């Protein structure tokens, strides 16, 4: 845990392939944060859903099967559904008093709005730390078209000059395999969705008075992590 009193919420934003997955794993390990991977949370939720199962948010029914279809086509699962699933998870985790790092949430202003009241009340605006990993669309496309994950823990390995010769996961030694999601047309849809839905979050957080730390994601994995670690360490030193 970073500090003795309330938990922190660390959020990573960035285009698909910006390196959010890799950097959240590194940051979580170094600073002892609980990592919540939104795609994994959704996958688990969907995998255990019974046929015809719904999620009810503010009186509206959302059929799980419809959400799953959207997801496979590269579109965002509806905000209310994602946010509801995340909020349930956060409620459980906050009872432990641990710092939390999110991977893959929020993807849109709408998603964030569904949980903002909860987060402000339970964590506090001053304890939300946002990182934006900035990469060009060209890098995003290139990295995603050759992206792999490891068999054992699903650690993401982007196509990157640092990683192209790897055949096993550097964290646990299991085999690296291609991801089913990463069809070129699906990647293009995800990039459009990022531009339309995720990028406006930068303004949204800044208007809320929450500072966004912009990090150049074109650098090597180690250099990106160096910058993030520096910002995290500075924050911790101010806390003590
Ligand atoms: Zn691994």
Boltz pocket constraint, residues with backbone or C-beta under 6 A from the ligand:
constraints:
  - pocket:
      binder: B
      contacts: [[A, 150], [A, 151], [A, 152], [A, 153], [A, 154], [A, 155], [A, 169], [A, 170], [A, 171], [A, 172], [A, 173], [A, 174]]
      max_distance: 6.0
